[in-house]
Amino acid sequence: MKNSKKKPRKNANKRKDTTPVDEDVASRQKETIQLLHEYNDLKDATQIVLGALATMKGVPVRSLHASYNLPIDE
């Protein structure tokens, strides 16, 4: 006769118990992502303003970057 006892399967999708350290890392990652979104939103708004200013002055945006000591490649 076969042994009718089955071994329990390991569930790959089962959530592991989280430790305070894991929660702290997740919290810092979430904060970093939030700050990156805020940075990108501010950068986009700045580019819109610089584009409008360049249009009004009739100069390329690149020249405004140089005038205001702004990085060109960021």
CHARMM internal coordinates of N, CA and C (Angstrom, degrees):
IC EDIT
DIST 1 N 1 CA 1.4381
DIST 1 CA 1 C 1.5029
ANGL 1 N 1 CA 1 C 111.23
DIST 1 C 2 N 1.3321
ANGL 1 CA 1 C 2 N 112.51
DIHE 1 N 1 CA 1 C 2 N 144.11
DIST 2 N 2 CA 1.4483
ANGL 1 C 2 N 2 CA 117.93
DIHE 1 CA 1 C 2 N 2 CA 177.74
DIST 2 CA 2 C 1.5126
ANGL 2 N 2 CA 2 C 109.87
DIHE 1 C 2 N 2 CA 2 C -81.15
DIST 2 C 3 N 1.2751
ANGL 2 CA 2 C 3 N 113.18
DIHE 2 N 2 CA 2 C 3 N 149.75
DIST 3 N 3 CA 1.4577
ANGL 2 C 3 N 3 CA 119.11
DIHE 2 CA 2 C 3 N 3 CA 176.74
DIST 3 CA 3 C 1.5198
ANGL 3 N 3 CA 3 C 108.40
DIHE 2 C 3 N 3 CA 3 C -71.05
DIST 3 C 4 N 1.3155
ANGL 3 CA 3 C 4 N 118.62
DIHE 3 N 3 CA 3 C 4 N 121.68
DIST 4 N 4 CA 1.4554
ANGL 3 C 4 N 4 CA 121.64
DIHE 3 CA 3 C 4 N 4 CA -175.21
DIST 4 CA 4 C 1.5274
ANGL 4 N 4 CA 4 C 113.03
DIHE 3 C 4 N 4 CA 4 C -83.86
DIST 4 C 5 N 1.2964
ANGL 4 CA 4 C 5 N 116.59
DIHE 4 N 4 CA 4 C 5 N -4.60
DIST 5 N 5 CA 1.4673
ANGL 4 C 5 N 5 CA 118.79
DIHE 4 CA 4 C 5 N 5 CA 177.94
DIST 5 CA 5 C 1.5235
ANGL 5 N 5 CA 5 C 108.87
DIHE 4 C 5 N 5 CA 5 C -77.93
DIST 5 C 6 N 1.3213
ANGL 5 CA 5 C 6 N 114.64
DIHE 5 N 5 CA 5 C 6 N 128.44
DIST 6 N 6 CA 1.4655
ANGL 5 C 6 N 6 CA 119.42
DIHE 5 CA 5 C 6 N 6 CA 178.23
DIST 6 CA 6 C 1.5176
ANGL 6 N 6 CA 6 C 109.20
DIHE 5 C 6 N 6 CA 6 C -102.96
DIST 6 C 7 N 1.2976
ANGL 6 CA 6 C 7 N 113.86
DIHE 6 N 6 CA 6 C 7 N 145.23
DIST 7 N 7 CA 1.4573
ANGL 6 C 7 N 7 CA 118.63
DIHE 6 CA 6 C 7 N 7 CA 175.75
DIST 7 CA 7 C 1.5263
ANGL 7 N 7 CA 7 C 108.67
DIHE 6 C 7 N 7 CA 7 C -76.30
DIST 7 C 8 N 1.3041
ANGL 7 CA 7 C 8 N 117.58
DIHE 7 N 7 CA 7 C 8 N 138.57
DIST 8 N 8 CA 1.4710
ANGL 7 C 8 N 8 CA 118.57
DIHE 7 CA 7 C 8 N 8 CA 177.43
DIST 8 CA 8 C 1.5198
ANGL 8 N 8 CA 8 C 110.27
DIHE 7 C 8 N 8 CA 8 C -67.66
DIST 8 C 9 N 1.3154
ANGL 8 CA 8 C 9 N 115.04
DIHE 8 N 8 CA 8 C 9 N 138.28
DIST 9 N 9 CA 1.4726
ANGL 8 C 9 N 9 CA 120.26
DIHE 8 CA 8 C 9 N 9 CA 178.68
DIST 9 CA 9 C 1.5073
ANGL 9 N 9 CA 9 C 109.52
DIHE 8 C 9 N 9 CA 9 C -77.49
DIST 9 C 10 N 1.2943
ANGL 9 CA 9 C 10 N 113.91
DIHE 9 N 9 CA 9 C 10 N 143.75
DIST 10 N 10 CA 1.4557
ANGL 9 C 10 N 10 CA 118.42
DIHE 9 CA 9 C 10 N 10 CA 172.90
DIST 10 CA 10 C 1.5230
ANGL 10 N 10 CA 10 C 106.89
DIHE 9 C 10 N 10 CA 10 C -81.71
DIST 10 C 11 N 1.2669
ANGL 10 CA 10 C 11 N 115.74
DIHE 10 N 10 CA 10 C 11 N 126.82
DIST 11 N 11 CA 1.4578
ANGL 10 C 11 N 11 CA 120.27
DIHE 10 CA 10 C 11 N 11 CA -178.78
DIST 11 CA 11 C 1.5199
ANGL 11 N 11 CA 11 C 108.82
DIHE 10 C 11 N 11 CA 11 C -91.94
DIST 11 C 12 N 1.3244
ANGL 11 CA 11 C 12 N 116.34
DIHE 11 N 11 CA 11 C 12 N 112.50
DIST 12 N 12 CA 1.4607
ANGL 11 C 12 N 12 CA 121.15
DIHE 11 CA 11 C 12 N 12 CA -178.58
DIST 12 CA 12 C 1.5164
ANGL 12 N 12 CA 12 C 111.69
DIHE 11 C 12 N 12 CA 12 C -67.06
DIST 12 C 13 N 1.3092
ANGL 12 CA 12 C 13 N 117.18
DIHE 12 N 12 CA 12 C 13 N -27.00
DIST 13 N 13 CA 1.4592
ANGL 12 C 13 N 13 CA 120.71
DIHE 12 CA 12 C 13 N 13 CA -178.35
DIST 13 CA 13 C 1.5191
ANGL 13 N 13 CA 13 C 112.99
DIHE 12 C 13 N 13 CA 13 C -87.79
DIST 13 C 14 N 1.3241
ANGL 13 CA 13 C 14 N 116.12
DIHE 13 N 13 CA 13 C 14 N -4.89
DIST 14 N 14 CA 1.4580
ANGL 13 C 14 N 14 CA 120.10
DIHE 13 CA 13 C 14 N 14 CA -178.39
DIST 14 CA 14 C 1.5241
ANGL 14 N 14 CA 14 C 109.77
DIHE 13 C 14 N 14 CA 14 C -65.77
DIST 14 C 15 N 1.3036
ANGL 14 CA 14 C 15 N 114.73
DIHE 14 N 14 CA 14 C 15 N 132.11
DIST 15 N 15 CA 1.4623
ANGL 14 C 15 N 15 CA 120.21
DIHE 14 CA 14 C 15 N 15 CA -178.37
DIST 15 CA 15 C 1.5242
ANGL 15 N 15 CA 15 C 108.97
DIHE 14 C 15 N 15 CA 15 C -74.59
DIST 15 C 16 N 1.3069
ANGL 15 CA 15 C 16 N 115.29
DIHE 15 N 15 CA 15 C 16 N 132.64
DIST 16 N 16 CA 1.4506
ANGL 15 C 16 N 16 CA 120.88
DIHE 15 CA 15 C 16 N 16 CA 178.83
DIST 16 CA 16 C 1.5165
ANGL 16 N 16 CA 16 C 109.07
DIHE 15 C 16 N 16 CA 16 C -79.08
DIST 16 C 17 N 1.2952
ANGL 16 CA 16 C 17 N 114.99
DIHE 16 N 16 CA 16 C 17 N 153.53
DIST 17 N 17 CA 1.4562
ANGL 16 C 17 N 17 CA 119.01
DIHE 16 CA 16 C 17 N 17 CA 175.30
DIST 17 CA 17 C 1.5214
ANGL 17 N 17 CA 17 C 108.20
DIHE 16 C 17 N 17 CA 17 C -64.61
DIST 17 C 18 N 1.3270
ANGL 17 CA 17 C 18 N 116.15
DIHE 17 N 17 CA 17 C 18 N 136.54
DIST 18 N 18 CA 1.4520
ANGL 17 C 18 N 18 CA 119.56
DIHE 17 CA 17 C 18 N 18 CA -179.89
DIST 18 CA 18 C 1.5162
ANGL 18 N 18 CA 18 C 109.74
DIHE 17 C 18 N 18 CA 18 C -97.64
DIST 18 C 19 N 1.2737
ANGL 18 CA 18 C 19 N 114.89
DIHE 18 N 18 CA 18 C 19 N 143.09
DIST 19 N 19 CA 1.4550
ANGL 18 C 19 N 19 CA 121.16
DIHE 18 CA 18 C 19 N 19 CA 177.35
DIST 19 CA 19 C 1.5162
ANGL 19 N 19 CA 19 C 108.21
DIHE 18 C 19 N 19 CA 19 C -101.85
DIST 19 C 20 N 1.3182
ANGL 19 CA 19 C 20 N 117.59
DIHE 19 N 19 CA 19 C 20 N 164.20
DIST 20 N 20 CA 1.4682
ANGL 19 C 20 N 20 CA 119.18
DIHE 19 CA 19 C 20 N 20 CA 176.98
DIST 20 CA 20 C 1.5230
ANGL 20 N 20 CA 20 C 112.71
DIHE 19 C 20 N 20 CA 20 C -56.38
DIST 20 C 21 N 1.3233
ANGL 20 CA 20 C 21 N 116.90
DIHE 20 N 20 CA 20 C 21 N -32.96
DIST 21 N 21 CA 1.4639
ANGL 20 C 21 N 21 CA 120.12
DIHE 20 CA 20 C 21 N 21 CA 179.18
DIST 21 CA 21 C 1.5238
ANGL 21 N 21 CA 21 C 109.91
DIHE 20 C 21 N 21 CA 21 C -65.85
DIST 21 C 22 N 1.3332
ANGL 21 CA 21 C 22 N 117.67
DIHE 21 N 21 CA 21 C 22 N -43.95
DIST 22 N 22 CA 1.4566
ANGL 21 C 22 N 22 CA 121.97
DIHE 21 CA 21 C 22 N 22 CA 178.34
DIST 22 CA 22 C 1.5239
ANGL 22 N 22 CA 22 C 110.85
DIHE 21 C 22 N 22 CA 22 C -61.09
DIST 22 C 23 N 1.3358
ANGL 22 CA 22 C 23 N 115.37
DIHE 22 N 22 CA 22 C 23 N -41.79
DIST 23 N 23 CA 1.4615
ANGL 22 C 23 N 23 CA 119.64
DIHE 22 CA 22 C 23 N 23 CA 179.53
DIST 23 CA 23 C 1.5201
ANGL 23 N 23 CA 23 C 110.91
DIHE 22 C 23 N 23 CA 23 C -65.70
DIST 23 C 24 N 1.3279
ANGL 23 CA 23 C 24 N 117.39
DIHE 23 N 23 CA 23 C 24 N -36.58
DIST 24 N 24 CA 1.4603
ANGL 23 C 24 N 24 CA 121.47
DIHE 23 CA 23 C 24 N 24 CA 178.89
DIST 24 CA 24 C 1.5259
ANGL 24 N 24 CA 24 C 110.49
DIHE 23 C 24 N 24 CA 24 C -66.35
DIST 24 C 25 N 1.3163
ANGL 24 CA 24 C 25 N 116.58
DIHE 24 N 24 CA 24 C 25 N -42.02
DIST 25 N 25 CA 1.4694
ANGL 24 C 25 N 25 CA 121.16
DIHE 24 CA 24 C 25 N 25 CA 178.25
DIST 25 CA 25 C 1.5203
ANGL 25 N 25 CA 25 C 109.63
DIHE 24 C 25 N 25 CA 25 C -63.65
DIST 25 C 26 N 1.3152
ANGL 25 CA 25 C 26 N 116.78
DIHE 25 N 25 CA 25 C 26 N -45.19
DIST 26 N 26 CA 1.4648
ANGL 25 C 26 N 26 CA 120.67
DIHE 25 CA 25 C 26 N 26 CA 179.76
DIST 26 CA 26 C 1.5199
ANGL 26 N 26 CA 26 C 110.42
DIHE 25 C 26 N 26 CA 26 C -62.94
DIST 26 C 27 N 1.3129
ANGL 26 CA 26 C 27 N 117.09
DIHE 26 N 26 CA 26 C 27 N -38.91
DIST 27 N 27 CA 1.4636
ANGL 26 C 27 N 27 CA 121.59
DIHE 26 CA 26 C 27 N 27 CA 179.20
DIST 27 CA 27 C 1.5240
ANGL 27 N 27 CA 27 C 110.56
DIHE 26 C 27 N 27 CA 27 C -64.64
DIST 27 C 28 N 1.3348
ANGL 27 CA 27 C 28 N 116.25
DIHE 27 N 27 CA 27 C 28 N -43.34
DIST 28 N 28 CA 1.4681
ANGL 27 C 28 N 28 CA 119.80
DIHE 27 CA 27 C 28 N 28 CA 178.97
DIST 28 CA 28 C 1.5280
ANGL 28 N 28 CA 28 C 111.53
DIHE 27 C 28 N 28 CA 28 C -66.74
DIST 28 C 29 N 1.3215
ANGL 28 CA 28 C 29 N 116.83
DIHE 28 N 28 CA 28 C 29 N -37.23
DIST 29 N 29 CA 1.4625
ANGL 28 C 29 N 29 CA 120.06
DIHE 28 CA 28 C 29 N 29 CA 177.78
DIST 29 CA 29 C 1.5213
ANGL 29 N 29 CA 29 C 110.55
DIHE 28 C 29 N 29 CA 29 C -65.03
DIST 29 C 30 N 1.3178
ANGL 29 CA 29 C 30 N 116.03
DIHE 29 N 29 CA 29 C 30 N -42.27
DIST 30 N 30 CA 1.4599
ANGL 29 C 30 N 30 CA 120.67
DIHE 29 CA 29 C 30 N 30 CA 179.10
DIST 30 CA 30 C 1.5306
ANGL 30 N 30 CA 30 C 110.59
DIHE 29 C 30 N 30 CA 30 C -62.87
DIST 30 C 31 N 1.3357
ANGL 30 CA 30 C 31 N 116.08
DIHE 30 N 30 CA 30 C 31 N -42.30
DIST 31 N 31 CA 1.4695
ANGL 30 C 31 N 31 CA 120.26
DIHE 30 CA 30 C 31 N 31 CA 178.72
DIST 31 CA 31 C 1.5278
ANGL 31 N 31 CA 31 C 110.77
DIHE 30 C 31 N 31 CA 31 C -64.76
DIST 31 C 32 N 1.3307
ANGL 31 CA 31 C 32 N 117.26
DIHE 31 N 31 CA 31 C 32 N -41.03
DIST 32 N 32 CA 1.4625
ANGL 31 C 32 N 32 CA 121.38
DIHE 31 CA 31 C 32 N 32 CA 179.21
DIST 32 CA 32 C 1.5192
ANGL 32 N 32 CA 32 C 110.73
DIHE 31 C 32 N 32 CA 32 C -62.44
DIST 32 C 33 N 1.3100
ANGL 32 CA 32 C 33 N 117.34
DIHE 32 N 32 CA 32 C 33 N -43.35
DIST 33 N 33 CA 1.4641
ANGL 32 C 33 N 33 CA 121.19
DIHE 32 CA 32 C 33 N 33 CA 178.84
DIST 33 CA 33 C 1.5276
ANGL 33 N 33 CA 33 C 110.27
DIHE 32 C 33 N 33 CA 33 C -63.13
DIST 33 C 34 N 1.3332
ANGL 33 CA 33 C 34 N 115.94
DIHE 33 N 33 CA 33 C 34 N -42.64
DIST 34 N 34 CA 1.4667
ANGL 33 C 34 N 34 CA 120.10
DIHE 33 CA 33 C 34 N 34 CA 178.61
DIST 34 CA 34 C 1.5299
ANGL 34 N 34 CA 34 C 110.79
DIHE 33 C 34 N 34 CA 34 C -61.79
DIST 34 C 35 N 1.3230
ANGL 34 CA 34 C 35 N 117.33
DIHE 34 N 34 CA 34 C 35 N -42.56
DIST 35 N 35 CA 1.4613
ANGL 34 C 35 N 35 CA 120.82
DIHE 34 CA 34 C 35 N 35 CA 178.87
DIST 35 CA 35 C 1.5307
ANGL 35 N 35 CA 35 C 111.59
DIHE 34 C 35 N 35 CA 35 C -66.26
DIST 35 C 36 N 1.3177
ANGL 35 CA 35 C 36 N 117.38
DIHE 35 N 35 CA 35 C 36 N -37.14
DIST 36 N 36 CA 1.4655
ANGL 35 C 36 N 36 CA 120.49
DIHE 35 CA 35 C 36 N 36 CA 177.11
DIST 36 CA 36 C 1.5256
ANGL 36 N 36 CA 36 C 111.19
DIHE 35 C 36 N 36 CA 36 C -64.97
DIST 36 C 37 N 1.3320
ANGL 36 CA 36 C 37 N 117.34
DIHE 36 N 36 CA 36 C 37 N -39.47
DIST 37 N 37 CA 1.4683
ANGL 36 C 37 N 37 CA 120.39
DIHE 36 CA 36 C 37 N 37 CA 176.42
DIST 37 CA 37 C 1.5243
ANGL 37 N 37 CA 37 C 110.53
DIHE 36 C 37 N 37 CA 37 C -62.53
DIST 37 C 38 N 1.3238
ANGL 37 CA 37 C 38 N 115.96
DIHE 37 N 37 CA 37 C 38 N -43.37
DIST 38 N 38 CA 1.4655
ANGL 37 C 38 N 38 CA 120.02
DIHE 37 CA 37 C 38 N 38 CA 179.29
DIST 38 CA 38 C 1.5235
ANGL 38 N 38 CA 38 C 110.73
DIHE 37 C 38 N 38 CA 38 C -63.34
DIST 38 C 39 N 1.3349
ANGL 38 CA 38 C 39 N 117.05
DIHE 38 N 38 CA 38 C 39 N -43.87
DIST 39 N 39 CA 1.4610
ANGL 38 C 39 N 39 CA 121.46
DIHE 38 CA 38 C 39 N 39 CA 177.80
DIST 39 CA 39 C 1.5256
ANGL 39 N 39 CA 39 C 110.84
DIHE 38 C 39 N 39 CA 39 C -58.99
DIST 39 C 40 N 1.3190
ANGL 39 CA 39 C 40 N 117.04
DIHE 39 N 39 CA 39 C 40 N -46.58
DIST 40 N 40 CA 1.4632
ANGL 39 C 40 N 40 CA 120.63
DIHE 39 CA 39 C 40 N 40 CA -178.95
DIST 40 CA 40 C 1.5217
ANGL 40 N 40 CA 40 C 111.84
DIHE 39 C 40 N 40 CA 40 C -64.44
DIST 40 C 41 N 1.3286
ANGL 40 CA 40 C 41 N 117.24
DIHE 40 N 40 CA 40 C 41 N -38.58
DIST 41 N 41 CA 1.4709
ANGL 40 C 41 N 41 CA 120.32
DIHE 40 CA 40 C 41 N 41 CA 177.18
DIST 41 CA 41 C 1.5217
ANGL 41 N 41 CA 41 C 111.07
DIHE 40 C 41 N 41 CA 41 C -63.41
DIST 41 C 42 N 1.3342
ANGL 41 CA 41 C 42 N 116.31
DIHE 41 N 41 CA 41 C 42 N -43.57
DIST 42 N 42 CA 1.4710
ANGL 41 C 42 N 42 CA 120.27
DIHE 41 CA 41 C 42 N 42 CA 178.53
DIST 42 CA 42 C 1.5280
ANGL 42 N 42 CA 42 C 111.38
DIHE 41 C 42 N 42 CA 42 C -65.59
DIST 42 C 43 N 1.3093
ANGL 42 CA 42 C 43 N 115.93
DIHE 42 N 42 CA 42 C 43 N -39.90
DIST 43 N 43 CA 1.4684
ANGL 42 C 43 N 43 CA 120.22
DIHE 42 CA 42 C 43 N 43 CA 178.99
DIST 43 CA 43 C 1.5281
ANGL 43 N 43 CA 43 C 110.28
DIHE 42 C 43 N 43 CA 43 C -63.99
DIST 43 C 44 N 1.3339
ANGL 43 CA 43 C 44 N 117.37
DIHE 43 N 43 CA 43 C 44 N -42.91
DIST 44 N 44 CA 1.4665
ANGL 43 C 44 N 44 CA 121.28
DIHE 43 CA 43 C 44 N 44 CA 177.93
DIST 44 CA 44 C 1.5217
ANGL 44 N 44 CA 44 C 111.20
DIHE 43 C 44 N 44 CA 44 C -61.50
DIST 44 C 45 N 1.3219
ANGL 44 CA 44 C 45 N 116.68
DIHE 44 N 44 CA 44 C 45 N -43.38
DIST 45 N 45 CA 1.4726
ANGL 44 C 45 N 45 CA 120.63
DIHE 44 CA 44 C 45 N 45 CA 179.23
DIST 45 CA 45 C 1.5250
ANGL 45 N 45 CA 45 C 110.56
DIHE 44 C 45 N 45 CA 45 C -63.65
DIST 45 C 46 N 1.3188
ANGL 45 CA 45 C 46 N 116.55
DIHE 45 N 45 CA 45 C 46 N -40.71
DIST 46 N 46 CA 1.4688
ANGL 45 C 46 N 46 CA 120.90
DIHE 45 CA 45 C 46 N 46 CA 178.18
DIST 46 CA 46 C 1.5206
ANGL 46 N 46 CA 46 C 110.70
DIHE 45 C 46 N 46 CA 46 C -62.20
DIST 46 C 47 N 1.3126
ANGL 46 CA 46 C 47 N 117.21
DIHE 46 N 46 CA 46 C 47 N -41.82
DIST 47 N 47 CA 1.4634
ANGL 46 C 47 N 47 CA 120.58
DIHE 46 CA 46 C 47 N 47 CA 179.78
DIST 47 CA 47 C 1.5315
ANGL 47 N 47 CA 47 C 111.39
DIHE 46 C 47 N 47 CA 47 C -65.02
DIST 47 C 48 N 1.3223
ANGL 47 CA 47 C 48 N 117.00
DIHE 47 N 47 CA 47 C 48 N -35.43
DIST 48 N 48 CA 1.4706
ANGL 47 C 48 N 48 CA 120.67
DIHE 47 CA 47 C 48 N 48 CA 177.47
DIST 48 CA 48 C 1.5277
ANGL 48 N 48 CA 48 C 109.68
DIHE 47 C 48 N 48 CA 48 C -65.17
DIST 48 C 49 N 1.3352
ANGL 48 CA 48 C 49 N 116.69
DIHE 48 N 48 CA 48 C 49 N -45.34
DIST 49 N 49 CA 1.4727
ANGL 48 C 49 N 49 CA 120.94
DIHE 48 CA 48 C 49 N 49 CA 179.62
DIST 49 CA 49 C 1.5254
ANGL 49 N 49 CA 49 C 110.09
DIHE 48 C 49 N 49 CA 49 C -63.87
DIST 49 C 50 N 1.3307
ANGL 49 CA 49 C 50 N 117.16
DIHE 49 N 49 CA 49 C 50 N -45.21
DIST 50 N 50 CA 1.4685
ANGL 49 C 50 N 50 CA 119.90
DIHE 49 CA 49 C 50 N 50 CA 179.11
DIST 50 CA 50 C 1.5293
ANGL 50 N 50 CA 50 C 111.30
DIHE 49 C 50 N 50 CA 50 C -62.82
DIST 50 C 51 N 1.3154
ANGL 50 CA 50 C 51 N 116.69
DIHE 50 N 50 CA 50 C 51 N -38.24
DIST 51 N 51 CA 1.4665
ANGL 50 C 51 N 51 CA 120.11
DIHE 50 CA 50 C 51 N 51 CA 178.17
DIST 51 CA 51 C 1.5226
ANGL 51 N 51 CA 51 C 111.26
DIHE 50 C 51 N 51 CA 51 C -63.96
DIST 51 C 52 N 1.3339
ANGL 51 CA 51 C 52 N 117.14
DIHE 51 N 51 CA 51 C 52 N -42.66
DIST 52 N 52 CA 1.4698
ANGL 51 C 52 N 52 CA 120.87
DIHE 51 CA 51 C 52 N 52 CA 178.80
DIST 52 CA 52 C 1.5260
ANGL 52 N 52 CA 52 C 110.25
DIHE 51 C 52 N 52 CA 52 C -65.99
DIST 52 C 53 N 1.3205
ANGL 52 CA 52 C 53 N 116.82
DIHE 52 N 52 CA 52 C 53 N -42.55
DIST 53 N 53 CA 1.4694
ANGL 52 C 53 N 53 CA 120.89
DIHE 52 CA 52 C 53 N 53 CA 178.88
DIST 53 CA 53 C 1.5263
ANGL 53 N 53 CA 53 C 111.27
DIHE 52 C 53 N 53 CA 53 C -63.69
DIST 53 C 54 N 1.3126
ANGL 53 CA 53 C 54 N 116.49
DIHE 53 N 53 CA 53 C 54 N -41.40
DIST 54 N 54 CA 1.4652
ANGL 53 C 54 N 54 CA 120.57
DIHE 53 CA 53 C 54 N 54 CA 178.37
DIST 54 CA 54 C 1.5262
ANGL 54 N 54 CA 54 C 110.55
DIHE 53 C 54 N 54 CA 54 C -63.45
DIST 54 C 55 N 1.3207
ANGL 54 CA 54 C 55 N 116.90
DIHE 54 N 54 CA 54 C 55 N -39.07
DIST 55 N 55 CA 1.4680
ANGL 54 C 55 N 55 CA 121.10
DIHE 54 CA 54 C 55 N 55 CA 178.15
DIST 55 CA 55 C 1.5253
ANGL 55 N 55 CA 55 C 110.36
DIHE 54 C 55 N 55 CA 55 C -64.52
DIST 55 C 56 N 1.3270
ANGL 55 CA 55 C 56 N 116.53
DIHE 55 N 55 CA 55 C 56 N -44.63
DIST 56 N 56 CA 1.4706
ANGL 55 C 56 N 56 CA 120.39
DIHE 55 CA 55 C 56 N 56 CA 179.94
DIST 56 CA 56 C 1.5287
ANGL 56 N 56 CA 56 C 111.68
DIHE 55 C 56 N 56 CA 56 C -63.07
DIST 56 C 57 N 1.3285
ANGL 56 CA 56 C 57 N 116.64
DIHE 56 N 56 CA 56 C 57 N -39.16
DIST 57 N 57 CA 1.4664
ANGL 56 C 57 N 57 CA 120.83
DIHE 56 CA 56 C 57 N 57 CA -179.34
DIST 57 CA 57 C 1.5271
ANGL 57 N 57 CA 57 C 112.46
DIHE 56 C 57 N 57 CA 57 C -83.37
DIST 57 C 58 N 1.3253
ANGL 57 CA 57 C 58 N 115.81
DIHE 57 N 57 CA 57 C 58 N -15.86
DIST 58 N 58 CA 1.4625
ANGL 57 C 58 N 58 CA 119.46
DIHE 57 CA 57 C 58 N 58 CA -178.37
DIST 58 CA 58 C 1.5169
ANGL 58 N 58 CA 58 C 113.19
DIHE 57 C 58 N 58 CA 58 C 72.38
DIST 58 C 59 N 1.3287
ANGL 58 CA 58 C 59 N 116.15
DIHE 58 N 58 CA 58 C 59 N 33.99
DIST 59 N 59 CA 1.4713
ANGL 58 C 59 N 59 CA 121.24
DIHE 58 CA 58 C 59 N 59 CA -179.90
DIST 59 CA 59 C 1.5204
ANGL 59 N 59 CA 59 C 108.76
DIHE 58 C 59 N 59 CA 59 C -125.54
DIST 59 C 60 N 1.3175
ANGL 59 CA 59 C 60 N 117.31
DIHE 59 N 59 CA 59 C 60 N 160.47
DIST 60 N 60 CA 1.4617
ANGL 59 C 60 N 60 CA 119.39
DIHE 59 CA 59 C 60 N 60 CA 176.21
DIST 60 CA 60 C 1.5334
ANGL 60 N 60 CA 60 C 111.30
DIHE 59 C 60 N 60 CA 60 C -70.39
DIST 60 C 61 N 1.3071
ANGL 60 CA 60 C 61 N 116.83
DIHE 60 N 60 CA 60 C 61 N 150.30
DIST 61 N 61 CA 1.4660
ANGL 60 C 61 N 61 CA 121.99
DIHE 60 CA 60 C 61 N 61 CA 178.78
DIST 61 CA 61 C 1.5266
ANGL 61 N 61 CA 61 C 110.00
DIHE 60 C 61 N 61 CA 61 C -58.51
DIST 61 C 62 N 1.3157
ANGL 61 CA 61 C 62 N 116.00
DIHE 61 N 61 CA 61 C 62 N -35.84
DIST 62 N 62 CA 1.4686
ANGL 61 C 62 N 62 CA 121.26
DIHE 61 CA 61 C 62 N 62 CA -179.63
DIST 62 CA 62 C 1.5251
ANGL 62 N 62 CA 62 C 111.59
DIHE 61 C 62 N 62 CA 62 C -56.23
DIST 62 C 63 N 1.3155
ANGL 62 CA 62 C 63 N 117.24
DIHE 62 N 62 CA 62 C 63 N -38.11
DIST 63 N 63 CA 1.4620
ANGL 62 C 63 N 63 CA 119.77
DIHE 62 CA 62 C 63 N 63 CA -179.44
DIST 63 CA 63 C 1.5333
ANGL 63 N 63 CA 63 C 111.23
DIHE 62 C 63 N 63 CA 63 C -69.32
DIST 63 C 64 N 1.3357
ANGL 63 CA 63 C 64 N 117.15
DIHE 63 N 63 CA 63 C 64 N -31.90
DIST 64 N 64 CA 1.4617
ANGL 63 C 64 N 64 CA 119.74
DIHE 63 CA 63 C 64 N 64 CA 176.24
DIST 64 CA 64 C 1.5266
ANGL 64 N 64 CA 64 C 111.07
DIHE 63 C 64 N 64 CA 64 C -67.97
DIST 64 C 65 N 1.3196
ANGL 64 CA 64 C 65 N 115.87
DIHE 64 N 64 CA 64 C 65 N -36.77
DIST 65 N 65 CA 1.4643
ANGL 64 C 65 N 65 CA 119.08
DIHE 64 CA 64 C 65 N 65 CA 176.15
DIST 65 CA 65 C 1.5205
ANGL 65 N 65 CA 65 C 109.92
DIHE 64 C 65 N 65 CA 65 C -58.52
DIST 65 C 66 N 1.3212
ANGL 65 CA 65 C 66 N 116.49
DIHE 65 N 65 CA 65 C 66 N -42.81
DIST 66 N 66 CA 1.4608
ANGL 65 C 66 N 66 CA 120.53
DIHE 65 CA 65 C 66 N 66 CA 179.43
DIST 66 CA 66 C 1.5236
ANGL 66 N 66 CA 66 C 110.59
DIHE 65 C 66 N 66 CA 66 C -68.20
DIST 66 C 67 N 1.3271
ANGL 66 CA 66 C 67 N 117.65
DIHE 66 N 66 CA 66 C 67 N -40.31
DIST 67 N 67 CA 1.4709
ANGL 66 C 67 N 67 CA 121.43
DIHE 66 CA 66 C 67 N 67 CA -178.94
DIST 67 CA 67 C 1.5212
ANGL 67 N 67 CA 67 C 112.04
DIHE 66 C 67 N 67 CA 67 C -63.31
DIST 67 C 68 N 1.3133
ANGL 67 CA 67 C 68 N 117.07
DIHE 67 N 67 CA 67 C 68 N -37.68
DIST 68 N 68 CA 1.4552
ANGL 67 C 68 N 68 CA 121.48
DIHE 67 CA 67 C 68 N 68 CA -176.15
DIST 68 CA 68 C 1.5387
ANGL 68 N 68 CA 68 C 112.99
DIHE 67 C 68 N 68 CA 68 C -101.01
DIST 68 C 69 N 1.3243
ANGL 68 CA 68 C 69 N 116.50
DIHE 68 N 68 CA 68 C 69 N 13.23
DIST 69 N 69 CA 1.4816
ANGL 68 C 69 N 69 CA 121.86
DIHE 68 CA 68 C 69 N 69 CA -179.08
DIST 69 CA 69 C 1.5224
ANGL 69 N 69 CA 69 C 112.28
DIHE 68 C 69 N 69 CA 69 C 53.93
DIST 69 C 70 N 1.3077
ANGL 69 CA 69 C 70 N 116.38
DIHE 69 N 69 CA 69 C 70 N 45.21
DIST 70 N 70 CA 1.4664
ANGL 69 C 70 N 70 CA 121.41
DIHE 69 CA 69 C 70 N 70 CA 178.72
DIST 70 CA 70 C 1.5242
ANGL 70 N 70 CA 70 C 109.06
DIHE 69 C 70 N 70 CA 70 C -101.30
DIST 70 C 71 N 1.3195
ANGL 70 CA 70 C 71 N 116.91
DIHE 70 N 70 CA 70 C 71 N 143.86
DIST 71 N 71 CA 1.4710
ANGL 70 C 71 N 71 CA 118.82
DIHE 70 CA 70 C 71 N 71 CA 177.38
DIST 71 CA 71 C 1.5117
ANGL 71 N 71 CA 71 C 111.13
DIHE 70 C 71 N 71 CA 71 C -67.44
DIST 71 C 72 N 1.3075
ANGL 71 CA 71 C 72 N 116.34
DIHE 71 N 71 CA 71 C 72 N 141.19
DIST 72 N 72 CA 1.4632
ANGL 71 C 72 N 72 CA 120.94
DIHE 71 CA 71 C 72 N 72 CA -177.25
DIST 72 CA 72 C 1.5275
ANGL 72 N 72 CA 72 C 111.15
DIHE 71 C 72 N 72 CA 72 C -89.35
DIST 72 C 73 N 1.3185
ANGL 72 CA 72 C 73 N 117.02
DIHE 72 N 72 CA 72 C 73 N -34.84
DIST 73 N 73 CA 1.4546
ANGL 72 C 73 N 73 CA 120.22
DIHE 72 CA 72 C 73 N 73 CA -171.42
DIST 73 CA 73 C 1.5259
ANGL 73 N 73 CA 73 C 115.22
DIHE 72 C 73 N 73 CA 73 C -94.55
DIST 73 C 74 N 1.3088
ANGL 73 CA 73 C 74 N 119.44
DIHE 73 N 73 CA 73 C 74 N 7.04
DIST 74 N 74 CA 1.4685
ANGL 73 C 74 N 74 CA 120.48
DIHE 73 CA 73 C 74 N 74 CA -179.75
DIST 74 CA 74 C 1.4972
ANGL 74 N 74 CA 74 C 111.58
DIHE 73 C 74 N 74 CA 74 C -90.47
END
COOR INIT
IC SEED 1 N 1 CA 1 C
IC BUILD
